């Protein structure tokens, strides 16, 4: 019995280490991706304040952020209501499906890509019956 428990604890520790490693990698990717944009935005904001005046720039930033906030709230209000009325077991199933879908997408890829499919259709006969530029192999 202790070996089964040791095996389970070892498996959970391995899973936890992989998940924590992935989370930290994502955090650092986001930091290093967004940090240059934040620095450029800060510098542009300071230059605009010097050129146009602080009141004009702050009013513009406030107007843009209010517009963005209103748009985000209008888009998410219906989704939040729909999720809020779902039973808890359905929410758990959505969480389980999300994890399952992520795992499946990590290990399975379709045999064709959209590019291959589009390229293959490019050289076949069109639906109107006229031949394309290059005849098919048939």
Rosetta blueprint (number, residue, H / E / L):
1 X L
2 X H
3 X H
4 X H
5 X H
6 X H
7 X H
8 X H
9 X H
10 X H
11 X H
12 X H
13 X H
14 X H
15 X H
16 X H
17 X H
18 X H
19 X H
20 X H
21 X H
22 X H
23 X H
24 X H
25 X H
26 X H
27 X H
28 X H
29 X H
30 X H
31 X H
32 X H
33 X H
34 X H
35 X H
36 X H
37 X H
38 X H
39 X H
40 X H
41 X H
42 X H
43 X H
44 X H
45 X H
46 X H
47 X H
48 X H
49 X H
50 X H
51 X H
52 X H
53 X L
54 X H
55 X H
56 X H
57 X H
58 X H
59 X H
60 X H
61 X H
62 X H
63 X H
64 X H
65 X H
66 X H
67 X H
68 X H
69 X H
70 X H
71 X H
72 X H
73 X H
74 X H
75 X H
76 X H
77 X H
78 X H
79 X H
80 X H
81 X H
82 X H
83 X H
84 X H
85 X L
86 X L
87 X L
88 X H
89 X H
90 X H
91 X H
92 X H
93 X H
94 X H
95 X H
96 X H
97 X H
98 X H
99 X H
100 X H
101 X H
102 X H
103 X H
104 X H
105 X H
106 X H
107 X H
108 X L
109 X L
110 X L
111 X L
112 X L
113 X L
114 X H
115 X H
116 X H
117 X H
118 X H
119 X H
120 X H
121 X H
122 X H
123 X L
124 X L
125 X L
126 X L
127 X L
128 X L
129 X L
130 X L
131 X L
132 X L
133 X L
134 X L
135 X L
136 X L
137 X L
138 X L
